[in-house]
Amino acid sequence: MTAAQAATQDAPPLLREDRDGIATLTLNRPDKFNALSHALLDALQAELDGIENDRSVRVVVLAANGRAFCTGHDLKEMRQDSSEEVMRTLFDKCGRMMQTLTRIPQPVIAKVHSIATAAGCQLVATCDLAIAAEAAKFATSGINLGLFCSTPMVALTRNVPRKVAMEMLVTGDFIDAESAARHGLVNRAVPAEELDEAVDTLATKIAGQSPASIALGKQLFYRQVEAAAAAAYDMASGTMACNMTTEDARDGIDAFLAKQPRPEWKGR
């Protein structure tokens, strides 16, 4: 084993950097194309659980090191014991982490520099927002290995039209970043050299908004999107009424009416 290989083996599977209210979580298994091992899933879950109640964090950016964003589950690890019980535990763990991404009050932005396949594509689809480099590609490619991407399908079908999702699921073919943006899997595709700036601009703008309002709005977004219109309006009315009782809303409206600069958000 070379020194470089040893260093890679010893490196943590997930890195974190905090700056100006933005927490960047970086998948750090570049030699394994950032495959979602048990250790990486556990690390993501632990960081997200901590961020959930951390009022200093306004936005989360999910990035990755190496040639791929994420190529899905760690197949070599999976084959060490592919019994139904062990596999159910793995997929439940992954599903719990994915649901945490949508549960935490902070918006999560996927920063996709390269390929995202299978559960990696699921990861992009699960994030609240996503910006991709133009060279990035996306696929639910499990079918090519005899494994239908059932869990990635849950997030994928909540992002893209049904027939687009079905074609991806039954063929395993890649779609490019432009198509991903057109179908709604990502917000937009930008040249690779502009990816850092595009993500930072979006994250900074969100970080400058009222965290209390965003937390209420994000929670409502996922509750109402699957509900019938009447139930969704009922939920939305309750959330708006609750939002109006926050200091941020009162101060923001008062400043607007008085033609004064926007106040510093108190976050409650």
LOMI-218849 format. One line per 2 residues: their letters; for each residue x, y, z of C-alpha. Coordinates in nm, 3 decimals, decimal comma. Layout:
BEGIN
a = X/Y/Z ~ ...
END
This chain:
BEGIN
mt = 0,000/0,000/0,000 ~ 0,137/0,341/-0,096
aa = 0,150/0,634/0,146 ~ -0,123/0,805/-0,055
qa = -0,348/0,498/-0,029 ~ -0,287/0,474/0,345
at = -0,370/0,842/0,388 ~ -0,692/0,794/0,194
qd = -0,789/0,494/0,407 ~ -0,730/0,691/0,727
ap = -0,921/0,998/0,609 ~ -1,267/1,060/0,757
pl = -1,551/0,972/0,517 ~ -1,712/1,312/0,567
lr = -1,563/1,659/0,610 ~ -1,732/1,968/0,751
ed = -1,654/2,337/0,709 ~ -1,858/2,623/0,858
rd = -1,850/2,979/0,729 ~ -2,095/3,268/0,762
gi = -2,388/3,046/0,860 ~ -2,319/2,793/0,583
at = -2,219/2,438/0,681 ~ -2,054/2,248/0,396
lt = -2,055/1,871/0,429 ~ -1,816/1,706/0,184
ln = -1,832/1,338/0,094 ~ -1,472/1,224/0,127
rp = -1,430/0,876/-0,018 ~ -1,278/0,982/-0,351
dk = -1,108/0,648/-0,409 ~ -1,449/0,478/-0,376
fn = -1,633/0,739/-0,584 ~ -1,801/0,854/-0,260
al = -2,007/0,536/-0,235 ~ -2,243/0,542/0,063
sh = -2,078/0,302/0,306 ~ -2,218/0,239/0,654
al = -1,951/0,473/0,792 ~ -2,040/0,754/0,552
ld = -2,413/0,716/0,618 ~ -2,348/0,722/0,994
al = -2,131/1,032/0,961 ~ -2,394/1,211/0,754
qa = -2,665/1,119/1,002 ~ -2,461/1,243/1,297
el = -2,378/1,576/1,133 ~ -2,735/1,638/1,018
dg = -2,874/1,553/1,362 ~ -2,636/1,806/1,514
ie = -2,715/2,073/1,255 ~ -3,090/2,037/1,306
nd = -3,082/2,225/1,637 ~ -2,781/2,446/1,562
rs = -2,915/2,798/1,519 ~ -2,580/2,922/1,388
vr = -2,628/2,714/1,071 ~ -2,860/2,876/0,816
vv = -2,783/2,663/0,509 ~ -2,621/2,326/0,440
vl = -2,421/2,255/0,124 ~ -2,359/1,891/0,032
aa = -2,048/1,857/-0,182 ~ -1,800/1,581/-0,270
ng = -1,430/1,526/-0,331 ~ -1,287/1,331/-0,622
ra = -1,401/1,236/-0,969 ~ -1,762/1,150/-0,876
fc = -2,027/1,318/-0,665 ~ -2,164/0,984/-0,543
tg = -2,208/0,650/-0,717 ~ -2,463/0,508/-0,476
hd = -2,422/0,234/-0,218 ~ -2,090/0,062/-0,157
lk = -2,146/-0,258/-0,357 ~ -1,835/-0,431/-0,226
em = -1,948/-0,370/0,131 ~ -2,300/-0,487/0,045
rq = -2,175/-0,818/-0,095 ~ -1,996/-0,903/0,230
ds = -2,338/-0,995/0,368 ~ -2,634/-0,953/0,134
se = -2,889/-1,130/0,351 ~ -3,235/-0,974/0,349
ev = -3,209/-0,870/0,714 ~ -2,876/-0,695/0,670
mr = -2,987/-0,527/0,348 ~ -3,308/-0,403/0,511
tl = -3,100/-0,248/0,789 ~ -2,878/-0,073/0,534
fd = -3,164/0,065/0,325 ~ -3,355/0,174/0,635
kc = -3,043/0,359/0,753 ~ -3,009/0,530/0,417
gr = -3,379/0,618/0,407 ~ -3,358/0,767/0,756
mm = -3,065/0,987/0,653 ~ -3,247/1,098/0,336
qt = -3,555/1,192/0,535 ~ -3,337/1,387/0,777
lt = -3,224/1,605/0,487 ~ -3,583/1,715/0,437
ri = -3,666/1,727/0,809 ~ -3,397/1,967/0,925
pq = -3,507/2,333/0,917 ~ -3,212/2,450/0,710
pv = -3,230/2,431/0,328 ~ -2,983/2,178/0,184
ia = -2,811/2,248/-0,149 ~ -2,647/1,967/-0,346
kv = -2,330/2,087/-0,520 ~ -2,293/1,831/-0,798
hs = -1,963/1,849/-0,982 ~ -1,972/1,509/-1,153
ia = -2,170/1,187/-1,185 ~ -2,445/1,093/-0,940
ta = -2,583/0,742/-0,981 ~ -2,830/0,519/-0,796
ag = -2,842/0,634/-0,430 ~ -2,616/0,922/-0,536
cq = -2,890/1,038/-0,770 ~ -3,132/0,984/-0,482
lv = -2,915/1,210/-0,267 ~ -2,937/1,491/-0,524
at = -3,313/1,444/-0,563 ~ -3,363/1,452/-0,186
cd = -3,178/1,779/-0,127 ~ -3,401/2,086/-0,124
la = -3,200/2,251/-0,402 ~ -2,926/2,140/-0,640
ia = -2,681/2,308/-0,873 ~ -2,478/2,095/-1,113
ae = -2,176/2,146/-1,330 ~ -2,259/2,111/-1,699
aa = -2,045/1,796/-1,717 ~ -2,241/1,621/-1,439
kf = -2,452/1,318/-1,528 ~ -2,730/1,137/-1,345
at = -2,863/0,782/-1,357 ~ -3,056/0,526/-1,156
sg = -2,829/0,255/-1,284 ~ -2,902/-0,033/-1,049
in = -3,108/-0,206/-1,317 ~ -2,785/-0,267/-1,510
lg = -2,673/-0,487/-1,218 ~ -3,007/-0,664/-1,180
lf = -3,113/-0,437/-0,894 ~ -3,407/-0,202/-0,953
cs = -3,339/0,135/-0,787 ~ -3,647/0,116/-0,565
tp = -3,534/0,350/-0,287 ~ -3,385/0,611/-0,525
mv = -3,718/0,595/-0,711 ~ -3,897/0,751/-0,412
al = -3,700/1,076/-0,438 ~ -3,667/1,068/-0,817
tr = -4,043/1,046/-0,879 ~ -4,093/1,348/-0,653
nv = -3,862/1,554/-0,874 ~ -3,913/1,460/-1,238
pr = -4,211/1,366/-1,457 ~ -4,326/1,005/-1,428
kv = -4,226/0,892/-1,775 ~ -3,881/1,050/-1,739
am = -3,838/0,870/-1,407 ~ -3,956/0,537/-1,546
em = -3,722/0,556/-1,843 ~ -3,429/0,628/-1,612
lv = -3,528/0,343/-1,380 ~ -3,579/0,072/-1,644
tg = -3,288/0,162/-1,872 ~ -3,022/0,281/-1,629
df = -2,921/0,540/-1,890 ~ -2,755/0,865/-1,794
id = -2,915/1,205/-1,842 ~ -2,696/1,511/-1,871
ae = -2,705/1,816/-1,646 ~ -2,904/2,022/-1,896
sa = -3,175/1,753/-1,910 ~ -3,166/1,720/-1,530
ar = -3,233/2,093/-1,502 ~ -3,508/2,082/-1,764
hg = -3,684/1,797/-1,584 ~ -3,644/1,946/-1,236
lv = -3,384/1,715/-1,084 ~ -3,152/2,014/-1,036
nr = -3,223/2,385/-1,030 ~ -2,969/2,469/-1,297
av = -2,652/2,360/-1,469 ~ -2,353/2,591/-1,488
pa = -2,002/2,570/-1,634 ~ -1,770/2,382/-1,399
ee = -1,561/2,690/-1,332 ~ -1,874/2,874/-1,214
ld = -2,006/2,601/-0,982 ~ -1,841/2,730/-0,663
ea = -1,966/3,083/-0,719 ~ -2,318/2,972/-0,814
vd = -2,357/2,759/-0,501 ~ -2,202/3,022/-0,276
tl = -2,428/3,295/-0,416 ~ -2,740/3,087/-0,358
at = -2,632/2,973/-0,011 ~ -2,539/3,327/0,093
ki = -2,871/3,465/-0,023 ~ -3,064/3,202/0,172
ag = -2,844/3,252/0,479 ~ -2,947/3,618/0,477
qs = -3,318/3,537/0,503 ~ -3,519/3,490/0,822
pa = -3,430/3,144/0,959 ~ -3,759/3,122/1,148
si = -3,960/3,185/0,832 ~ -3,754/2,940/0,628
al = -3,785/2,669/0,894 ~ -4,164/2,705/0,900
gk = -4,183/2,719/0,521 ~ -3,961/2,418/0,459
ql = -4,159/2,204/0,702 ~ -4,484/2,307/0,534
fy = -4,345/2,251/0,185 ~ -4,300/1,878/0,236
rq = -4,625/1,834/0,429 ~ -4,845/2,009/0,175
ve = -4,688/1,888/-0,148 ~ -4,839/1,540/-0,109
aa = -5,174/1,664/0,029 ~ -5,498/1,749/-0,148
aa = -5,548/2,120/-0,218 ~ -5,801/2,179/0,061
aa = -5,577/2,015/0,322 ~ -5,273/2,198/0,186
yd = -5,447/2,536/0,218 ~ -5,548/2,450/0,573
ma = -5,187/2,367/0,661 ~ -5,063/2,681/0,485
sg = -5,308/2,907/0,667 ~ -5,192/2,772/1,002
tm = -4,828/2,818/0,908 ~ -4,883/3,175/0,785
ac = -5,065/3,263/1,107 ~ -4,781/3,113/1,312
nm = -4,521/3,293/1,100 ~ -4,693/3,627/1,163
tt = -4,637/3,585/1,538 ~ -4,257/3,569/1,501
ed = -4,035/3,865/1,580 ~ -3,876/3,838/1,238
ar = -4,208/3,886/1,059 ~ -4,319/4,172/1,283
dg = -3,985/4,352/1,254 ~ -3,961/4,289/0,878
id = -4,309/4,423/0,805 ~ -4,260/4,725/1,032
af = -3,931/4,810/0,858 ~ -4,094/4,776/0,516
la = -4,387/5,000/0,612 ~ -4,150/5,258/0,760
kq = -3,929/5,239/0,448 ~ -3,632/5,139/0,663
pr = -3,357/4,887/0,589 ~ -3,435/4,524/0,655
pe = -3,370/4,439/1,021 ~ -3,129/4,184/1,161
wk = -3,322/3,859/1,189 ~ -3,361/3,725/1,540
gr = -3,455/3,378/1,421 ~ -3,767/3,336/1,634
END
